[in-house]
Amino acid sequence: MTTYAIGDIQGCFFALEKLLEKIHFDPTQDVVWFTGDLVNRGPQSLETLRFIKNLGKQQRTVLGNHDLHLLAIAHGYHTGWRDDTLTPILKAPDRDELLDWLAHQPLIYHDAELDFVMVHAGVAPAWDLATALQLAREVETILQGNQRNTLLQHLYGNEPTQWNENLTGWDRIRCIINYFTRVRFCHADGSLELNTKEQLSKAPANLIPWFKLPKRQTKTVKIIFGHWAALGGVTDTPNTFALDTGCVWGNCLTAMCLENQQRVQIACPK
């Protein structure tokens, strides 16, 4: 059995098929991890969602911001953005089954045997692994329960910008979600800056990538993440593995074998 992790697909199903073929993925024994943002902006979000769901126990998926955006639209709490490509899912006969499956995916996945953690965007610098797992479960319990609609109603917003254990209510939940699914840069104190998406060399000097913060509590944890295509898959930071290589933007889709950390890529026409 081999375990692969694949970066953000965003509805580029043909690219996913080609990459799985290139790595000789065997769905009867291999396992594939997905860094979230399965859907949106690409042309085949419905096909992507169906395929990954049907992999069953051979897949591990974490929620990305575009996945949560889909849930919010489907439940009537957002009207969508101009460049969304989610209509085929919303009109599909199996939409409710697909959306409920999506809502039951975690914000973080940890495999102790393989010694890897996977999130979509990042981890708050103040959290150690145990805290991150606990806080993710706090959100997941709500999303998977009878308060799902209320959570999605309060999903959007950049506040609060910094984690504090004393946060309560939907501010607390939103802050947790934003670190897991939206973070790229932070200020030196670990507070979120959610508007900057540039390459590291072009970012304002006062901003620090979340994985380079000096006091980050998960420095010794091997973390796989997506979300940040501008990194081009490079962090230059030990124990961090960036896998969003901009498939939907015409760059490439990347898979990494967890057993040996070797990467395989395919080019993706825009």
Secondary structure, 3 states (H helix, E strand, C coil): CCEEEECCCCCCHHHHHHHHHHCCCCCCCCEEEECCCCCCCCCCHHHHHHHHHHCHHHEEECCCHHHHHHHHHHCCCCCCCCCCCCHHHHCCCCHHHHHHHHHCCCCEEEECCCCEEEECCCCCCCCCHHHHHHHHHHHHHHHCCCCHHHHHHCCCCCCCCCCCCCCCHHHHHHHHHHHHHCCCEECCCCCEECCCCCCHHHCCCCCEEHHHCCCCCCCCCCEEECCCHHHCCCCCCCCEEECCCCHHHCCEEEEEECCCCCEEEEECCC
